[in-house]
Amino acid sequence: MNEKSRRAKARRPLFCIAWIEDRRGLRKCTLSDIAEGGAKIRLDTLEPVPDQFVLQLAADGSVVRKCRVVWRNGQDVGVAFDTPLSDQTVLLAADETNWTVE
């Protein structure tokens, strides 16, 4: 079974900055795609992330989700959200005009 067939909802591709918050503080990552139940992120460094952390999805901190890592492949990490995003939040996230892209 491939990765796409295991997903309950389709992911929307995007390219924007997000932040990982763990016991060491905040660090930047790139949000590659997003769905109600999870996301794919790309780490800026090879330094691994913990199995569970908080992902800050909006620059102003208004959208955050506790995450758990479901797969790792080099600097790419797939995460599942403990609390799903609403359809509206996913659509807003996928609309790149709502993000500051570096």
C-alpha positions as a Markdown table, in Angstrom:
| # | Residue | x | y | z |
|---|---|---|---|---|
| 1 | Met | 0.0 | 0.0 | 0.0 |
| 2 | Asn | 1.5 | 3.3 | -1.0 |
| 3 | Glu | 1.5 | 6.5 | 1.1 |
| 4 | Lys | -1.3 | 8.2 | -0.8 |
| 5 | Ser | -3.7 | 5.2 | -0.5 |
| 6 | Arg | -3.2 | 5.2 | 3.4 |
| 7 | Arg | -4.4 | 8.8 | 3.7 |
| 8 | Ala | -7.9 | 9.6 | 4.7 |
| 9 | Lys | -7.9 | 13.0 | 3.0 |
| 10 | Ala | -6.0 | 14.4 | 0.1 |
| 11 | Arg | -3.1 | 16.7 | 0.9 |
| 12 | Arg | -2.7 | 20.1 | -0.7 |
| 13 | Pro | 0.8 | 21.0 | -1.9 |
| 14 | Leu | 2.3 | 24.3 | -0.8 |
| 15 | Phe | 5.6 | 25.9 | 0.0 |
| 16 | Cys | 5.7 | 28.0 | 3.1 |
| 17 | Ile | 7.6 | 28.5 | 6.3 |
| 18 | Ala | 6.4 | 26.9 | 9.6 |
| 19 | Trp | 8.1 | 26.4 | 13.0 |
| 20 | Ile | 8.8 | 23.4 | 15.1 |
| 21 | Glu | 8.6 | 24.0 | 18.8 |
| 22 | Asp | 10.2 | 21.4 | 21.1 |
| 23 | Arg | 12.2 | 21.5 | 24.3 |
| 24 | Arg | 15.1 | 23.3 | 22.6 |
| 25 | Gly | 12.9 | 26.2 | 21.4 |
| 26 | Leu | 11.7 | 27.2 | 17.9 |
| 27 | Arg | 13.3 | 26.3 | 14.6 |
| 28 | Lys | 12.2 | 26.9 | 11.1 |
| 29 | Cys | 11.1 | 24.3 | 8.6 |
| 30 | Thr | 9.3 | 24.3 | 5.3 |
| 31 | Leu | 5.7 | 23.0 | 5.0 |
| 32 | Ser | 5.5 | 21.0 | 1.8 |
| 33 | Asp | 1.9 | 19.8 | 1.9 |
| 34 | Ile | -1.0 | 19.8 | 4.3 |
| 35 | Ala | -4.3 | 18.0 | 5.0 |
| 36 | Glu | -6.8 | 17.9 | 7.9 |
| 37 | Gly | -4.9 | 15.1 | 9.7 |
| 38 | Gly | -1.2 | 15.9 | 9.0 |
| 39 | Ala | 1.5 | 17.5 | 6.9 |
| 40 | Lys | 4.8 | 16.9 | 5.2 |
| 41 | Ile | 7.6 | 19.2 | 6.4 |
| 42 | Arg | 11.2 | 19.6 | 5.3 |
| 43 | Leu | 13.8 | 20.3 | 7.9 |
| 44 | Asp | 16.3 | 23.1 | 7.3 |
| 45 | Thr | 19.1 | 21.0 | 8.8 |
| 46 | Leu | 19.9 | 17.3 | 9.3 |
| 47 | Glu | 19.3 | 17.7 | 13.0 |
| 48 | Pro | 16.4 | 15.3 | 13.8 |
| 49 | Val | 13.1 | 16.3 | 15.4 |
| 50 | Pro | 11.7 | 14.5 | 18.4 |
| 51 | Asp | 8.9 | 11.9 | 17.9 |
| 52 | Gln | 6.4 | 14.5 | 19.2 |
| 53 | Phe | 6.5 | 18.2 | 19.0 |
| 54 | Val | 4.3 | 21.3 | 18.3 |
| 55 | Leu | 4.1 | 22.7 | 14.8 |
| 56 | Gln | 3.4 | 26.4 | 14.5 |
| 57 | Leu | 1.6 | 26.8 | 11.1 |
| 58 | Ala | 1.0 | 30.5 | 11.1 |
| 59 | Ala | 3.6 | 33.3 | 11.5 |
| 60 | Asp | 1.5 | 35.0 | 14.2 |
| 61 | Gly | 1.1 | 31.7 | 16.2 |
| 62 | Ser | -2.6 | 31.6 | 15.7 |
| 63 | Val | -2.6 | 28.0 | 14.3 |
| 64 | Val | -0.6 | 25.4 | 16.2 |
| 65 | Arg | -0.9 | 21.6 | 16.3 |
| 66 | Lys | 0.7 | 18.9 | 18.5 |
| 67 | Cys | 2.2 | 16.4 | 16.1 |
| 68 | Arg | 3.7 | 13.0 | 16.1 |
| 69 | Val | 6.1 | 11.8 | 13.5 |
| 70 | Val | 4.8 | 9.0 | 11.3 |
| 71 | Trp | 7.7 | 8.7 | 8.8 |
| 72 | Arg | 11.1 | 10.1 | 8.1 |
| 73 | Asn | 13.2 | 10.3 | 5.0 |
| 74 | Gly | 16.3 | 12.4 | 5.3 |
| 75 | Gln | 15.2 | 16.0 | 5.8 |
| 76 | Asp | 11.6 | 15.2 | 5.0 |
| 77 | Val | 9.2 | 14.3 | 7.8 |
| 78 | Gly | 5.6 | 13.2 | 7.7 |
| 79 | Val | 3.5 | 14.2 | 10.8 |
| 80 | Ala | 0.0 | 13.5 | 12.0 |
| 81 | Phe | -1.8 | 16.1 | 14.0 |
| 82 | Asp | -3.3 | 15.2 | 17.4 |
| 83 | Thr | -6.3 | 17.4 | 16.6 |
| 84 | Pro | -7.3 | 17.7 | 12.9 |
| 85 | Leu | -7.4 | 21.0 | 11.1 |
| 86 | Ser | -10.7 | 22.2 | 9.8 |
| 87 | Asp | -11.4 | 22.2 | 6.0 |
| 88 | Gln | -11.3 | 26.0 | 6.0 |
| 89 | Thr | -7.9 | 26.1 | 7.7 |
| 90 | Val | -6.5 | 23.6 | 5.2 |
| 91 | Leu | -7.8 | 25.7 | 2.3 |
| 92 | Leu | -6.4 | 28.9 | 3.9 |
| 93 | Ala | -3.0 | 27.2 | 4.4 |
| 94 | Ala | -2.9 | 26.0 | 0.9 |
| 95 | Asp | -3.6 | 29.5 | -0.4 |
| 96 | Glu | 0.0 | 30.8 | -0.5 |
| 97 | Thr | -1.2 | 34.4 | -0.3 |
| 98 | Asn | -1.9 | 33.8 | 3.4 |
| 99 | Trp | 1.8 | 32.9 | 4.1 |
| 100 | Thr | 5.1 | 34.7 | 4.2 |
| 101 | Val | 7.4 | 32.6 | 2.0 |
| 102 | Glu | 11.1 | 33.2 | 2.3 |
